[in-house]
Amino acid sequence: MFGLIMVSVDGSDFSERAIDYAVALAERANAEVHLTLVHEPMPTWAADPSAGPIEDQARQGEQAYLDSLIAKTGEQTSVTVTGDIIGAPGASAFEEHAVKRGFSDQLLNRPVAAALAQHAEERRADIVVMSTHGRGAIRRLWLGSVAEQLVWQVHIPVLLVKPEQEDGQLWSRKFNHVLLPLDTSAKSEAVIDTAIDLGKLFGTRFTILQVQGEPFAYGGIPPQLSAEAVATLVDDQVASIRTYLDGIVARFTDAGLEAEALTVASESPTGGILQVAEDRDVDLIALSTHGGGVKSLLMGSVTARVVQRAEVPILVVTPPRG
């Protein structure tokens, strides 16, 4: 369950939108909201020479901003609101963190995400809530952003908040309908326990999705098989998937939640997920990565593409390797 909800802020209005989601979750879970700001060195050109040392100016400004944000948030909710300013770890500290957590050394040049990951571990955060980049051309910059980097560095849930809708209205802070795509692998199921915990707080109904491609898509239909044999294999595959999904649905219903299974045919898993999310008017997409770190990301994972293109918030869980 959720006891400590960590929110990453960076001084921008957009990063602060994540606070509303964190508060909505905290109020239902009776949890603490913990605001986290990563200190980065102030550039020389931005400093006022008459105001003292550059780093002192930066830290004073950051502390004033964080104190103000804590006070403002505390006035709007009854839950406890705390905050910390943290520094990015040095190379040796980050390398130790990366090795301990099984991450690639390719992450060593990502200090902001590393700082957030380490702080989440130290504070024993149960979930991290943060904003992604905005709409349009800039949205492509999500790949390589702090949000993306953090997802692949922590093994706790990360709730990614999306931009406003085109009409200027904010997305609902209530997760009434959640889409949960699975590929029948154990790693894709890593998000289920968190989704159930979230669902209990919001009275959520779930659509458990499996996107099916063409049968024998990678090797073609074996020439020795008759049409009848192929039809039998396809029927067996469909029945197997249905049995699998029914078992997953049972986990949700046993927890007192409404859930239904859905299979759709699509050449693209990403396209299938996004189309169902739009057609079913979901409030959230919950899914797992496959724990492959930066290498998998650069190769292009379904999770990365869904996060980049989805118009609703995304709950992501990266399972431990192994």
C-alpha positions in Angstrom: 0.0 0.0 0.0 1.0 3.6 -0.2 2.6 5.2 2.8 5.0 7.7 1.4 4.4 9.4 -2.0 7.4 11.2 -3.4 6.9 14.0 -6.0 9.6 15.3 -8.1 9.5 19.1 -8.7 11.9 21.4 -10.6 10.5 24.9 -10.2 8.2 24.7 -13.2 4.4 25.0 -13.2 4.2 21.7 -15.2 6.2 19.7 -12.7 3.9 20.9 -9.9 0.8 19.4 -11.6 2.0 16.1 -10.3 1.3 17.3 -6.8 -2.4 17.3 -7.3 -2.3 13.6 -8.3 -0.1 12.8 -5.3 -2.5 14.6 -2.9 -5.5 12.8 -4.4 -3.7 9.5 -3.8 -2.4 10.5 -0.3 -5.9 11.6 0.9 -7.3 8.2 0.1 -4.3 6.2 1.5 -3.7 8.5 4.5 -0.2 8.8 3.2 2.6 11.5 3.4 3.4 13.6 0.3 7.1 14.3 0.0 8.3 16.9 -2.4 11.8 16.5 -3.8 13.9 19.0 -5.6 17.3 18.1 -7.1 19.9 20.9 -6.7 21.9 21.6 -9.8 24.8 24.1 -9.9 23.7 27.6 -10.9 25.3 28.9 -14.1 27.6 31.9 -13.6 25.6 34.1 -15.9 22.5 33.7 -13.7 24.1 34.8 -10.5 24.1 38.2 -8.9 27.7 39.0 -8.0 26.5 41.3 -5.2 24.4 38.6 -3.5 27.3 36.4 -2.4 28.7 33.0 -3.5 26.8 31.5 -6.5 25.9 28.2 -4.8 24.6 30.0 -1.7 22.3 32.0 -4.0 21.1 28.9 -5.7 20.3 27.0 -2.5 18.6 30.0 -0.9 16.4 30.4 -3.9 15.6 26.7 -4.0 14.8 26.5 -0.3 12.5 29.4 -0.5 10.7 27.9 -3.5 10.4 24.5 -1.8 9.2 26.0 1.6 6.6 28.0 -0.3 5.4 24.9 -2.2 5.2 22.8 1.0 3.1 25.5 2.7 0.8 26.0 -0.3 0.2 22.3 -0.6 -0.3 21.9 3.1 -3.0 24.5 3.0 -5.0 22.5 0.5 -4.9 19.1 2.2 -5.0 17.5 5.6 -2.2 15.0 4.8 1.3 15.6 5.9 3.5 17.4 3.3 7.3 17.4 3.6 10.2 18.1 1.3 13.9 17.8 0.7 16.5 19.4 -1.6 19.0 16.8 -2.6 22.2 16.9 -4.5 23.2 14.7 -7.5 25.5 11.9 -6.5 29.1 11.8 -7.7 30.3 9.3 -10.2 31.6 6.8 -7.7 28.4 6.9 -5.6 26.2 6.5 -8.6 28.3 3.6 -9.9 27.9 1.9 -6.6 24.1 2.5 -6.8 24.0 1.2 -10.4 25.9 -2.0 -9.6 23.8 -2.7 -6.5 20.5 -2.2 -8.4 21.7 -4.1 -11.5 21.6 -1.1 -13.8 23.9 -0.4 -16.8 26.9 1.9 -16.5 25.3 3.7 -19.4 23.2 5.5 -16.8 26.2 7.1 -15.2 25.7 10.4 -17.0 22.2 10.9 -15.7 22.7 12.6 -12.3 19.2 14.1 -11.7 17.4 10.8 -12.2 20.1 9.0 -10.2 19.6 11.5 -7.3 15.8 10.9 -7.4 16.2 7.1 -7.5 18.6 7.1 -4.5 16.4 9.4 -2.5 13.3 7.3 -3.2 15.2 4.3 -1.9 16.6 6.1 1.2 13.1 7.5 2.1 11.5 4.1 1.4 9.0 5.8 -1.0 6.1 3.6 -2.1 5.5 5.5 -5.3 7.0 8.4 -7.3 4.8 10.9 -9.0 6.2 13.2 -11.6 5.4 15.0 -14.9 6.5 14.2 -18.3 7.2 16.7 -21.1 4.5 18.6 -23.0 2.6 18.2 -26.2 3.6 18.7 -29.8 7.2 18.5 -31.1 8.7 18.9 -27.6 7.0 15.7 -26.5 9.5 13.8 -28.5 12.1 15.0 -26.0 10.5 12.7 -23.5 13.0 10.1 -24.6 16.1 11.0 -22.6 14.2 13.1 -20.1 14.5 12.7 -16.3 11.1 11.0 -16.2 12.1 8.3 -18.7 15.5 7.9 -17.0 13.9 7.4 -13.6 11.5 4.7 -14.8 14.4 2.5 -15.7 16.3 3.2 -12.5 13.8 2.3 -9.8 11.9 -0.8 -8.9 9.1 1.1 -7.3 6.0 2.3 -9.1 6.2 5.6 -11.0 3.1 7.5 -11.9 3.8 9.8 -14.9 1.5 12.8 -15.3 0.7 13.9 -18.8 0.0 17.4 -20.2 -3.4 19.2 -20.1 -6.0 18.2 -22.6 -6.3 20.3 -25.8 -9.3 22.2 -24.3 -7.2 23.3 -21.3 -9.0 21.0 -18.9 -6.9 18.9 -16.5 -7.2 15.2 -16.5 -9.3 13.7 -13.7 -7.4 13.0 -10.5 -9.7 10.0 -10.0 -8.7 6.7 -11.6 -12.2 5.3 -12.3 -11.2 3.2 -15.3 -7.7 1.7 -15.8 -6.3 -0.1 -18.8 -3.8 -2.9 -17.9 -2.1 -4.4 -20.9 -0.4 -7.8 -20.5 1.7 -10.0 -22.8 1.3 -13.1 -20.7 4.9 -12.9 -19.4 5.7 -12.8 -15.7 7.4 -9.5 -16.0 4.4 -7.8 -17.6 2.5 -8.9 -14.5 4.8 -6.9 -12.1 2.3 -4.0 -12.2 -0.7 -6.0 -11.0 -0.2 -5.7 -7.2 0.2 -1.9 -7.4 -2.8 -1.6 -9.7 -4.9 -3.5 -7.2 -3.7 -1.3 -4.4 -4.6 1.8 -6.4 -7.9 0.3 -7.5 -9.0 -0.3 -3.9 -8.5 3.3 -3.1 -10.4 4.7 -6.0 -13.0 2.0 -6.6 -11.5 1.4 -10.0 -12.8 -0.9 -12.7 -10.1 -2.5 -14.9 -9.9 -3.6 -18.5 -7.2 -6.3 -18.8 -5.9 -6.2 -22.3 -4.0 -8.6 -24.5 -3.0 -7.3 -28.0 -2.7 -10.2 -30.5 -0.7 -10.1 -33.6 -1.0 -12.4 -36.6 -0.5 -16.1 -35.8 2.9 -17.3 -36.8 3.9 -13.7 -37.4 7.7 -14.4 -37.0 8.1 -17.6 -39.0 5.1 -17.8 -41.3 2.7 -20.7 -41.4 4.7 -24.0 -41.5 4.2 -25.5 -45.0 3.6 -29.0 -43.7 0.5 -27.9 -41.8 -2.9 -28.3 -43.3 -5.6 -25.6 -43.1 -7.4 -27.6 -40.5 -4.2 -28.0 -38.4 -3.6 -24.2 -38.6 -7.1 -23.4 -37.5 -6.8 -25.8 -34.6 -3.5 -24.2 -33.5 -5.1 -20.7 -33.7 -8.1 -21.8 -31.7 -5.8 -23.4 -29.1 -3.8 -20.1 -28.9 -7.0 -18.1 -28.5 -8.3 -20.4 -25.8 -5.0 -20.3 -24.0 -5.0 -16.5 -23.9 -8.6 -16.4 -22.7 -7.8 -18.8 -19.9 -4.8 -16.7 -18.9 -6.8 -13.5 -18.9 -9.6 -15.1 -17.0 -7.1 -16.0 -14.3 -5.8 -12.4 -14.1 -9.4 -11.1 -13.9 -10.0 -13.4 -11.0 -7.1 -11.8 -9.1 -9.0 -8.4 -9.4 -12.4 -9.8 -8.6 -11.0 -11.6 -5.6 -9.7 -8.2 -4.4 -13.3 -6.8 -4.7 -12.6 -4.9 -7.9 -14.5 -4.9 -11.2 -12.5 -6.2 -14.1 -13.0 -7.5 -17.6 -10.8 -9.2 -20.2 -10.3 -7.9 -23.7 -8.3 -9.2 -26.6 -7.8 -7.1 -29.8 -6.0 -7.8 -33.0 -3.4 -5.3 -34.0 -0.1 -5.3 -36.0 1.3 -3.0 -33.4 1.1 -3.6 -29.6 1.5 0.1 -29.0 -1.2 1.0 -31.5 -3.6 -1.5 -30.0 -3.0 -0.3 -26.5 -3.5 3.4 -27.4 -6.6 2.7 -29.5 -8.3 0.8 -26.7 -7.3 3.6 -24.2 -9.0 6.1 -26.5 -12.1 3.9 -27.3 -12.7 2.9 -23.7 -12.0 6.5 -22.3 -9.7 5.2 -19.6 -8.2 7.5 -16.9 -4.9 5.6 -16.6 -2.7 3.0 -18.4 -0.8 0.7 -16.0 2.0 -1.4 -17.4 5.4 -2.9 -16.7 8.7 -2.6 -18.4 10.6 -5.8 -19.0 13.5 -4.7 -16.8 16.0 -4.4 -19.6 17.4 -0.9 -18.7 18.8 1.5 -21.2 19.6 -1.2 -23.8 16.0 -2.2 -24.1 14.9 1.4 -24.2 17.2 2.3 -27.0 15.9 -0.7 -28.9 12.4 0.6 -28.5 10.1 -1.0 -26.0 6.4 -1.0 -26.1 6.4 0.7 -22.7 8.5 3.6 -23.9 6.4 4.1 -26.9 3.1 4.0 -24.9 4.5 6.6 -22.4 5.7 8.8 -25.2 2.4 8.8 -27.1 -0.4 8.2 -24.5 -2.6 11.1 -23.7 -3.5 9.9 -20.2 -1.3 9.3 -17.1 0.8 6.2 -17.0 1.6 3.9 -14.1 4.9 2.1 -14.7 6.6 -0.6 -12.7 10.1 -1.9 -13.6 10.6 -5.4 -12.1 13.9 -6.4 -10.7 16.2 -8.3 -13.1 16.2 -12.1 -12.8 
